[in-house]
Amino acid sequence: MEEMMDKAVKNACELFKKSGAKDAMESIQQFFTKNAKAIKEYYDKMSLDDMKTHIQKRMSQMATLLKDVEAKRATELAGFLKQFEEFLQKEYKARADKAVAAK
């Protein structure tokens, strides 16, 4: 079951990277629906403390797998902002040049 859950989390993270949170969440929900009996049996064998640890492990796994997404998007955002700033600077320079030429 651990391996199946690892795969489901990895799959959800890949879906998140490709198409966003909605598809990723649907993937997790489908996994739990499809494997409901096995998951129930697996969780029934755990103590509450073991289950807390299990949840923390999964959240940590997801955070690790998505860390590069955040960095990638931050880089993408920084690049976009730089391009936007350069665009505005060009617009500003063109207007400033026209103002000087008009004098």
ABEGO torsion letter per residue (X at the ends): XAAAAAAAAAAAAAAAAAAEAAAAAAAAAAAAAAAAAAAAAAAAABBAAAAAAAAAAAAAAAAAAAAAAAAAAAAAAAAAAAAAAAAAAAAAAAAAAAAAAAX
